[in-house]
Amino acid sequence: MRYYLRNPKTKTISAATLVPPALQQDTELYGRINKMCVQRETMRDRLKTQAKTDDLSCIGSVLSAIQAYLSELHWYISYYESNQSEFKGMQNVEFIWKSAIVSRLHDKVNLSRPWFGTRGGAAGDSDGGAGAGGVGSSSGSRLLGGGSFKQRRTQSTSIYMELGFTLQALAVAKCMSAYSKVATLDTEVECETINAMTPGAKVISEEEGEQGVEALKRAAMELREAAGVFDYVIESILPKINHIRLGVPDLMPEVQYMLRYLSLADSDRLSVRVWLRTDKNQRKTPNTPANLLLGIQERYGKAYSQLRTLQGGEFRSVSADIQNYMRDGQLVILAQAMIYLAQVHSDGQKFGIAVGFMRDARELLSEVKKRNQSVHAKTADMLLSGPLEPLYSLYRRNNDTIGFETVPSSEDLRARLPSGRTLISKVIPHVPSSNM
């Protein structure tokens, strides 16, 4: 399944620039810092390689490289915090990262400089070394669902910005790893939502079903872990860099909350699919998946609300793929919920309402299907080409021959939508590790 974010990327840092002046002759310390920089370079190379492709088969190696560097980075920060006097007079170091979420501002927003900061905002994809600032001071890749454009970069002398972007890279890689498990089992399209409603339907063989359920569970867990990383950034990192004006909005609270909500919403989508495959009574209780899906849609809405709180230039700079993912995701999930609600009302002999919900579901899915670049376009097409049309014809026929009811307007049907059910997925807290 295609992912809507890209990997953040970074530039090379020399070990010599990270050694405190008073300890330049400490070979043991230098060796430890050099080891950290070697691991950082491995991470940088793998992030750069992964950012060039839609193929997620090697995302595990990206994850392991990020985790190895993070462990050493936590050690270095702990050493810095305990020995700040030794870092006085240190040659300044610039940490440079390229955004995971920002489009080309000059082309799409017609700005000569980003609204959200003059400190370190620059465009470009060339690789290179670090510039100048002091540790801890305050001083393109292809988007998987969209087109190609350069990633915008930012820089700072703060070691906490370095930690924040590395953690974001970890969270994004966890999300990508989750999607790689879904894609491996060819469950990109959530056809279970429709097939489970059709008597006698067999979505998948029993053996494949068991394998699919376990993969979906693992993928959902990784998304919950990613949400935990975003939470950790919000609670533990952002307060330490809120005085720094960065050139991209990646480490703004609104963006981190948005990514947290999306990770949990996608985890819930997978959990609902597990339920559809494992609950033998689900055909008898279509109101349950309807309420679950409405709850997921609400979480998507919260994510989009967080994005909308950004200032005009910041909001417009966020890649269209992210915005489309939330918009089309809401539409597809709402359509799925309406299909189940149509069954609920058909079973209750309310044929006019059943026809109305089916009509609106078709319209929503058709709208998404038209956007070929949308991550959700294939899902919409699969739902439309499945049993949706036969069911819609059945409900219309029942109303024309039995019910003779007026079909409510879309506005009336929206007013009838029940509240979403309490969501399944909870954040798995991120616990940083350090090789002390």
C-alpha positions in Angstrom: 0.0 0.0 0.0 1.4 3.4 -0.9 2.3 5.7 1.9 1.5 9.4 1.8 4.7 10.7 3.4 8.3 10.6 2.3 11.4 10.0 4.4 13.0 13.0 5.9 16.7 13.2 4.7 19.8 14.7 6.3 23.3 15.8 5.5 26.7 14.5 6.6 28.2 15.5 10.0 31.9 15.1 10.8 32.8 13.4 14.1 35.5 16.0 14.8 32.9 18.8 14.9 31.1 17.1 17.7 34.0 16.6 20.1 34.3 19.3 22.8 37.4 21.4 22.5 38.7 20.5 26.0 38.5 16.8 25.1 40.0 16.7 21.6 42.8 14.3 22.9 40.3 11.9 24.6 40.7 9.0 22.2 38.0 6.9 23.9 35.4 9.8 23.6 36.4 10.5 20.0 36.0 6.8 19.1 32.5 6.8 20.6 31.5 9.9 18.8 33.0 8.6 15.6 31.0 5.4 15.9 27.9 7.5 16.3 28.7 9.5 13.2 29.3 6.3 11.2 25.9 5.0 12.3 24.4 8.4 11.3 25.9 8.1 7.9 24.5 4.6 7.5 21.1 6.0 8.4 21.5 9.0 6.0 22.4 6.7 3.1 19.4 4.4 3.7 17.0 7.3 4.1 18.3 8.8 0.9 18.0 5.5 -1.0 14.5 4.7 0.4 13.3 8.2 -0.5 13.8 7.5 -4.2 11.5 4.5 -4.5 8.0 3.3 -3.8 9.4 -0.2 -2.9 9.1 -0.7 0.8 10.8 -4.2 0.8 14.0 -2.7 2.4 12.3 -0.5 5.0 13.4 -2.9 7.8 17.0 -2.0 7.1 16.1 1.7 7.3 14.4 1.1 10.7 17.4 -0.7 12.1 19.8 2.0 11.0 17.6 4.8 12.6 17.3 2.8 15.8 21.1 2.2 16.0 21.9 5.9 15.5 19.1 7.0 18.0 20.7 4.9 20.7 24.0 6.6 20.3 22.4 10.0 19.9 20.6 9.7 23.2 24.0 8.8 24.8 25.6 11.9 23.2 22.8 14.2 24.4 23.0 12.8 27.9 26.8 13.4 27.9 26.2 17.0 26.6 23.6 17.7 29.3 25.9 16.4 32.1 29.1 18.2 30.8 27.9 21.5 29.3 30.9 23.4 30.6 33.2 21.3 28.4 31.3 22.4 25.2 32.0 26.1 25.7 34.0 27.6 22.9 33.1 24.6 20.6 33.2 25.1 16.9 29.6 25.6 15.8 27.8 22.7 14.1 24.8 22.9 11.8 22.4 20.0 11.6 20.6 19.9 8.3 17.4 18.0 7.5 15.0 17.9 4.6 11.3 18.0 5.3 9.0 14.9 5.2 5.9 16.9 4.4 6.6 20.2 2.5 6.1 20.9 -1.2 8.1 23.4 -3.3 7.0 26.7 -1.8 8.3 28.8 -4.6 6.3 27.0 -7.3 3.1 26.3 -5.4 2.8 29.2 -3.0 4.7 31.9 -4.9 6.7 32.9 -1.9 10.2 34.1 -1.9 10.6 32.8 1.7 8.5 30.6 3.9 6.1 32.4 6.2 6.8 30.0 9.0 10.5 31.0 9.6 13.5 32.7 8.3 15.9 30.6 10.2 17.4 27.9 8.0 14.7 27.6 5.4 16.3 26.6 2.0 15.3 24.5 -0.9 17.5 22.0 -2.7 18.5 18.3 -3.0 22.3 18.5 -3.2 24.2 16.5 -0.6 26.9 18.0 1.4 28.4 18.6 4.8 27.5 20.7 7.8 28.0 24.4 8.2 28.5 26.4 11.4 26.3 27.0 15.2 27.0 25.0 18.6 25.6 21.8 19.9 22.3 22.6 21.7 22.4 26.3 21.0 19.4 28.2 19.7 20.9 30.1 17.2 12.8 14.8 -3.5 12.5 12.3 -3.8 9.3 10.9 -5.1 6.2 11.2 -3.1 4.6 7.7 -3.0 1.2 8.8 -4.0 2.0 11.9 -6.1 4.5 13.7 -8.2 8.2 14.4 -7.9 9.5 17.6 -6.3 12.4 18.7 -4.2 12.3 18.4 -0.5 12.7 21.6 1.4 15.4 21.7 4.0 16.0 23.4 7.3 19.0 23.7 9.6 19.8 24.5 13.2 22.6 24.2 15.7 20.3 22.6 18.2 21.0 18.9 19.0 17.4 18.7 20.0 16.3 19.5 16.5 18.5 16.7 15.3 16.8 14.4 17.8 13.4 15.6 16.8 13.9 14.9 13.1 15.6 11.5 13.8 12.6 10.5 15.8 10.2 11.7 13.0 12.3 9.5 10.6 11.8 6.6 13.0 8.0 7.1 13.1 7.7 7.5 9.4 9.7 4.3 8.9 7.4 2.4 11.3 4.4 3.6 9.3 6.1 2.5 6.1 6.9 -0.9 7.6 3.3 -1.3 8.5 2.1 -0.5 5.0 4.7 -3.0 3.6 3.1 -5.8 5.5 -0.3 -4.9 4.1 1.0 -4.7 0.6 2.8 -8.0 0.9 -0.5 -9.8 1.5 -2.3 -7.9 -1.3 -4.8 -6.3 1.1 -4.3 -2.9 -0.3 -8.0 -2.6 -1.1 -10.4 -3.0 1.9 -12.8 -5.2 -0.1 -13.7 -7.0 3.1 -16.0 -4.2 3.9 -18.2 -5.1 1.0 -17.6 -8.8 0.7 -18.5 -9.4 4.3 -22.0 -8.1 3.7 -22.7 -10.6 0.9 -24.1 -14.0 2.1 -21.8 -16.8 1.2 -18.9 -14.5 0.2 -15.4 -15.9 0.8 -12.8 -13.1 1.0 -9.8 -15.4 1.3 -8.8 -19.0 2.0 -8.6 -20.1 5.7 -4.8 -20.4 5.6 -4.3 -17.1 3.9 -6.9 -15.6 6.2 -4.9 -16.6 9.3 -1.7 -15.2 7.8 -3.4 -12.0 6.7 -4.9 -11.5 10.2 -1.5 -11.8 11.9 0.1 -9.4 9.4 -2.7 -6.9 9.9 -2.3 -7.1 13.6 1.5 -6.5 13.3 0.9 -3.6 11.0 -1.6 -2.1 13.3 0.8 -2.4 16.2 3.6 -0.6 14.3 1.2 2.3 13.5 0.4 2.5 17.2 4.2 2.6 17.9 4.6 5.4 15.4 1.9 7.3 17.2 3.9 6.8 20.4 7.0 8.3 18.8 5.0 11.4 17.6 3.7 11.7 21.2 7.2 11.6 22.6 8.3 14.3 20.2 5.4 16.5 21.3 6.0 16.0 25.0 9.7 15.7 25.3 11.4 17.4 22.3 9.2 20.3 21.1 9.4 22.2 24.4 13.2 22.3 24.0 13.1 23.8 20.5 10.0 26.1 20.6 12.3 29.1 20.6 13.9 28.1 17.3 12.4 29.3 14.0 12.8 26.4 11.5 12.3 26.7 7.8 9.8 23.8 7.6 6.8 23.0 9.8 7.6 19.3 10.5 8.4 19.9 14.2 5.4 22.1 14.9 2.9 20.7 17.4 0.0 20.8 14.9 1.9 18.7 12.4 3.0 16.1 15.0 -0.6 15.8 16.4 -1.8 15.4 12.8 0.6 12.6 12.1 -0.3 11.0 15.5 -4.1 11.0 14.6 -3.4 9.6 11.2 -1.3 6.8 12.5 -4.0 5.8 15.0 -6.8 6.1 12.4 -4.9 3.8 10.0 -4.3 1.4 12.8 -8.0 1.4 13.5 -8.7 0.7 9.8 -6.6 -2.4 10.0 -8.2 -3.4 13.3 -11.6 -3.2 11.7 -10.4 -5.5 8.9 -9.2 -8.0 11.5 -12.6 -7.9 13.0 -14.3 -8.4 9.6 -12.2 -11.5 9.1 -12.5 -13.1 12.5 -15.9 -12.2 13.9 -18.3 -14.9 12.8 -21.3 -12.8 13.7 -20.3 -9.7 11.9 -22.9 -10.2 9.1 -25.6 -10.1 11.7 -24.4 -6.8 13.2 -23.7 -4.3 10.4 -24.2 -1.4 12.9 -20.9 -2.3 14.6 -18.6 -1.8 11.7 -20.6 1.3 10.7 -20.0 2.9 14.1 -16.3 1.9 14.1 -15.8 3.4 10.6 -17.5 6.6 11.7 -15.2 6.8 14.6 -12.2 6.4 12.3 -13.6 9.1 10.1 -13.8 11.4 13.1 -10.1 10.8 13.8 -9.2 11.7 10.2 -11.3 14.9 10.8 -9.2 15.7 13.9 -6.0 15.2 11.9 -7.2 17.6 9.2 -8.3 20.1 11.8 -4.8 20.2 13.3 -3.4 20.9 9.8 -6.0 23.7 9.2 -4.8 25.5 12.4 -1.5 26.2 10.7 -1.1 29.7 9.2 -1.8 30.3 5.6 1.7 29.8 4.2 2.4 26.8 6.4 -0.8 25.1 5.5 -0.3 25.7 1.7 3.2 24.3 1.9 2.1 20.9 3.2 2.2 18.5 0.3 -1.0 17.9 -1.6 -0.5 14.1 -1.1 -1.0 14.5 2.7 -4.0 16.8 2.3 -5.6 14.5 -0.3 -4.9 11.4 1.9 -6.9 12.9 4.7 -9.7 14.3 2.5 -10.1 11.1 0.4 -9.6 8.9 3.4 -12.5 10.6 5.1 -14.7 10.1 2.0 -13.9 6.4 1.5 -14.4 5.6 5.2 -17.7 7.5 5.3 -18.8 5.7 2.2 -18.0 2.3 3.8 -19.9 3.3 6.9 -22.9 4.3 4.8 -22.9 1.0 3.0 -23.3 -0.8 6.4 -25.9 1.7 7.5 -27.8 1.0 4.3 -27.9 -2.7 5.3 -29.0 -1.8 8.9 -32.0 0.2 7.6 -32.8 -2.4 4.9 -32.9 -5.1 7.6 -35.2 -2.8 9.6 -37.6 -2.4 6.6 -36.6 1.3 6.1 -36.0 0.9 2.4 -36.0 4.6 1.5 -33.2 5.4 3.9 -31.3 2.3 2.7 -31.4 3.6 -0.9 -30.3 7.0 0.2 -27.2 5.8 2.1 -26.3 3.6 -0.9 -26.7 6.5 -3.3 -24.5 8.8 -1.2 -21.9 6.1 -0.8 -21.7 5.6 -4.6 -21.3 9.4 -5.1 -18.5 9.7 -2.5 -16.6 6.7 -4.0 -17.0 8.0 -7.5 -15.6 11.3 -6.5 -12.5 9.7 -5.1 -12.1 7.3 -8.1 -11.8 10.3 -10.4 -8.6 11.4 -8.7 -6.2 8.9 -10.2 -3.2 10.2 -8.2 -5.1 9.6 -4.9 -3.8 6.9 -2.6 -7.4 5.9 -2.1 -8.5 5.8 -5.8 -7.9 2.1 -6.2 -9.8 1.4 -3.0 -12.8 3.4 -4.2 -12.7 1.6 -7.6 -12.7 -1.8 -5.9 -15.6 -0.9 -3.7 -17.6 0.4 -6.7 -16.8 -2.7 -8.8 -17.7 -5.1 -6.1 -21.2 -6.0 -4.9 -22.1 -2.4 -4.3 -24.1 -2.0 -7.5 -26.1 -5.3 -7.0 -26.9 -4.3 -3.5 -27.9 -0.8 -4.6 -30.2 -2.3 -7.2 -31.7 -4.7 -4.6 -32.5 -1.9 -2.2 -34.1 0.2 -4.9 -36.1 -2.7 -6.1 -37.3 -3.4 -2.5 -38.3 0.2 -2.1 -40.1 0.4 -5.4 -42.1 -2.8 -4.8 -42.4 -3.0 -1.0 -41.5 0.1 0.8 -42.7 3.0 -1.5 -40.8 5.4 0.8 -39.4 8.8 -0.1 -35.6 8.7 -0.4 -34.2 11.3 2.0 -31.8 14.0 0.9 -28.1 13.8 1.6 -28.5 16.5 4.2 -31.1 14.5 6.1 -29.0 11.4 5.9 -26.0 13.2 7.3 -28.2 14.3 10.3 -29.0 10.6 10.8 -25.4 9.5 11.1 -24.8 8.0 14.5 -21.8 9.0 16.7 -18.7 7.0 16.0 -17.8 4.2 18.4 -14.9 4.4 20.8 -11.8 3.7 18.8 -9.8 0.5 19.1 -6.2 1.6 18.8 -4.3 3.2 21.7 -0.8 4.8 21.6 2.1 2.5 22.4 4.4 4.8 24.4 7.9 5.3 23.0 10.7 4.4 25.4 14.1 5.8 24.2 17.0 3.5 24.5 20.6 4.5 25.1 23.9 2.5 25.1 25.3 4.3 28.1 
